[in-house]
Amino acid sequence: MHFASTLAWAYPADKVVLLAKQSGLSGLEVWADHVWYYETDPKKIREANQDDSLNLTMHAASWDLNICSLEKEIRESSVRQIQHSIKLADEIGADSITFHPGRLTLPQIKQELYEGLMMESIFTLLETAKRYKKSLSMELMEVKPKEFVTSPNTLNRLISSFLPELKTTFDVAHISEDIPQHAFAQLINVDKIHISDNSVSQLHIPLGTGILDSKMLEEFLSISYLPVVVEGFDVSKSLNWWNQNLHYLNSLEKIKGVHQ
């Protein structure tokens, strides 16, 4: 099981690597923003995982970015930030990088224009990923204003020109207009799963504390052929969300042990 580094935002990423090891996790998805926020030397992250016991993946910069913005400077700056994320992934030893698709600047303008701009951005990003021999994965987003890559059909269509190089990231918590298992079955070329619980007003809360079906969560958590990353953002030094998720996962293991 992988955790997102942002579940321990109060600590620098190299310390979170050590925490993940102590917690018995198999992997950690390091957020580029997390590394940059603390100005952590990537060498420290490498050193913390020098035995390669953790599988490191990366979540590219995404805050305030839009790779299909109508504003050229914003669009190009967004691409550069993701390119920096790819370079950072190489420096810390992460092979797969998840990034967010673009979103609408103005909903009144036809979606086809945004899709064309995004295709240009994706092409540039894939060229960078090839230079570093890394794998790029575009995430299926949640339904909210200005997001338009919110259905498997849309994401599949957008990546079809870039197969098999471009992968997809499926986020269980992003599915609100379909059954998550149905959406997952429709999405092509998945290389990573993000998982968390939801409340009525908030996405990405600790597992078992929200409204998502427990059997559905357990089904995704049992997948072993893809990295499954438990997500969330917690600024507490007491690691409340980290520990809540660990407790939930350990409880599942105990239940399995009883029934075996």
Beta strands, then each sheet from edge to edge (+ up, - down):
strand 1: 2-4
strand 2: 27-31
strand 3: 55-59
strand 4: 96-99
strand 5: 135-139
strand 6: 166-171
strand 7: 190-195
strand 8: 228-230
sheet 1: 1+ 2+ 3+ 4+ 5+ 6+ 7+ 8+ 1+
end
